[in-house]
Amino acid sequence: MATLGDIISNQSKQNLLSNIQRGDIIRMKMTPKEGVKPKNDGEETRNKYFIVLGKTEDGKLVGFVLINSNINKHLSSALRDLHYPLHFSKYAFLEKNRFVDCAQLKEITLENFSDRYKCQSFGKIDEEDLQHITQAVISSPIETPKHLKKFGLIE
């Protein structure tokens, strides 16, 4: 199946990204380039839900946090505590309760985003949840002020 990135021009890719907004919930194939490890040996990608938290001023990078099924038990307790619960009753498309990994703001390039985006958007995260998630990311011990500023999370 052709992706949107296969059929649109560079200008259209920029326009696509301009329509992606803070709080959007998207599902797409992610790779180790975005800090996502494939689930099984021999695979190169993994489908993941994520929440957009910001974009760079030039629009060439999207900052996001992953939505996971479980909290990784191998993380330190400080990083495990930075997982925000999302309840199936509020976000039915998730099919079960999940957790937003607020320990690290990940990023994807405009090029990779447009190449893999297949219009799998699932609406927006609730504003109150978005505020809690953003504050958790800002408080993460592995995030830097420079990285947070890059995506407009702090001034």
C-alpha positions as CSV (number, residue, x, y, z in Angstrom):
1,M,0.0,0.0,0.0
2,A,1.4,3.4,-1.0
3,T,1.9,5.8,1.9
4,L,0.8,9.4,1.7
5,G,4.5,10.4,1.5
6,D,4.8,8.4,-1.8
7,I,2.3,10.5,-3.6
8,I,2.7,14.1,-2.3
9,S,5.2,16.8,-3.1
10,N,7.5,18.5,-0.6
11,Q,5.1,21.5,-0.3
12,S,2.3,19.1,0.4
13,K,4.4,17.4,3.0
14,Q,5.0,20.7,4.7
15,N,1.2,21.4,4.5
16,L,0.5,18.0,6.1
17,L,2.8,18.8,9.0
18,S,1.1,22.2,9.4
19,N,-2.2,20.3,10.0
20,I,-0.7,18.1,12.7
21,Q,-1.3,19.8,16.0
22,R,-0.4,19.6,19.7
23,G,-2.5,16.9,21.3
24,D,-3.2,14.9,18.2
25,I,-3.2,11.2,18.7
26,I,-1.7,9.3,15.8
27,R,-0.7,5.7,15.0
28,M,2.1,4.9,12.6
29,K,5.1,2.6,12.1
30,M,8.0,3.8,14.1
31,T,11.7,2.7,13.9
32,P,14.8,2.8,16.0
33,K,15.4,6.3,14.4
34,E,12.5,7.5,16.6
35,G,13.7,5.5,19.6
36,V,11.2,2.6,19.1
37,K,12.6,-0.9,19.2
38,P,10.7,-3.4,16.9
39,K,8.9,-6.1,18.9
40,N,10.3,-9.1,17.1
41,D,13.6,-10.1,15.7
42,G,13.9,-9.4,12.0
43,E,11.3,-6.6,12.0
44,E,12.3,-3.0,11.2
45,T,9.2,-1.1,12.4
46,R,6.6,-1.2,15.1
47,N,3.1,0.3,15.0
48,K,2.7,2.7,17.9
49,Y,0.2,5.2,19.1
50,F,1.7,8.6,20.1
51,I,0.7,12.1,21.1
52,V,2.1,15.1,19.4
53,L,3.4,17.6,22.0
54,G,5.1,20.1,19.7
55,K,6.9,20.9,16.5
56,T,10.1,22.9,15.8
57,E,9.7,26.4,14.5
58,D,10.9,25.4,11.0
59,G,8.3,22.6,11.0
60,K,10.9,19.9,10.2
61,L,10.5,17.9,13.4
62,V,7.6,16.7,15.4
63,G,8.0,16.1,19.2
64,F,5.9,13.3,20.7
65,V,5.4,10.8,23.5
66,L,4.6,7.2,23.1
67,I,1.5,5.4,24.3
68,N,2.5,2.0,25.6
69,S,0.5,-1.1,26.7
70,N,2.6,-1.6,29.8
71,I,5.2,0.2,31.9
72,N,8.7,-1.2,31.3
73,K,9.6,-2.9,34.6
74,H,13.3,-2.5,33.8
75,L,13.1,1.3,34.1
76,S,14.2,3.1,37.2
77,S,11.4,3.9,39.6
78,A,11.8,7.6,38.8
79,L,11.1,6.9,35.1
80,R,8.3,4.4,35.8
81,D,6.6,7.1,37.8
82,L,6.5,9.3,34.7
83,H,4.0,7.1,32.9
84,Y,0.5,8.8,32.7
85,P,-2.5,6.4,32.6
86,L,-5.0,6.6,29.7
87,H,-8.3,4.9,30.4
88,F,-10.1,2.9,27.8
89,S,-13.3,4.3,29.0
90,K,-12.2,7.8,27.9
91,Y,-10.2,6.7,24.8
92,A,-12.1,3.7,23.4
93,F,-9.9,3.2,20.3
94,L,-7.1,2.1,22.7
95,E,-9.1,-1.1,23.4
96,K,-7.6,-1.3,26.9
97,N,-6.0,0.9,29.5
98,R,-2.6,2.2,28.4
99,F,0.2,4.5,29.6
100,V,1.9,7.5,28.1
101,D,5.7,7.4,28.5
102,C,6.4,11.0,29.7
103,A,10.0,10.2,30.5
104,Q,11.3,11.2,27.1
105,L,10.1,13.5,24.3
106,K,10.9,11.7,21.1
107,E,11.1,13.2,17.6
108,I,10.4,12.3,14.0
109,T,11.5,14.2,10.9
110,L,9.0,15.7,8.5
111,E,10.4,13.4,5.8
112,N,9.9,10.2,7.9
113,F,6.5,11.4,9.2
114,S,5.1,12.1,5.7
115,D,6.6,8.9,4.3
116,R,4.9,6.7,7.0
117,Y,1.7,8.6,7.8
118,K,-1.3,6.7,6.6
119,C,-4.0,9.0,7.9
120,Q,-4.4,7.0,11.1
121,S,-5.4,9.8,13.4
122,F,-7.5,9.1,16.5
123,G,-8.6,12.6,17.5
124,K,-7.1,14.7,20.3
125,I,-6.0,14.0,23.8
126,D,-8.2,15.7,26.4
127,E,-6.8,19.1,27.4
128,E,-6.5,18.2,31.1
129,D,-4.6,15.0,30.2
130,L,-2.4,17.0,27.8
131,Q,-1.5,19.4,30.6
132,H,-0.5,16.6,33.0
133,I,1.5,14.8,30.2
134,T,3.3,18.0,29.3
135,Q,4.2,18.8,32.9
136,A,5.4,15.2,33.4
137,V,7.7,15.5,30.3
138,I,9.0,18.8,31.6
139,S,9.8,17.3,34.9
140,S,11.7,14.3,33.5
141,P,15.3,13.9,34.7
142,I,16.4,12.8,31.2
143,E,15.0,15.8,29.4
144,T,17.1,19.0,28.8
145,P,15.8,22.5,28.7
146,K,17.3,22.8,25.2
147,H,15.3,19.8,23.9
148,L,12.1,21.1,25.6
149,K,12.5,24.6,24.1
150,K,13.1,23.1,20.7
151,F,9.5,21.9,20.6
152,G,8.0,24.8,22.5
153,L,7.3,23.1,25.8
154,I,9.1,25.7,27.8
155,E,10.3,29.3,26.9
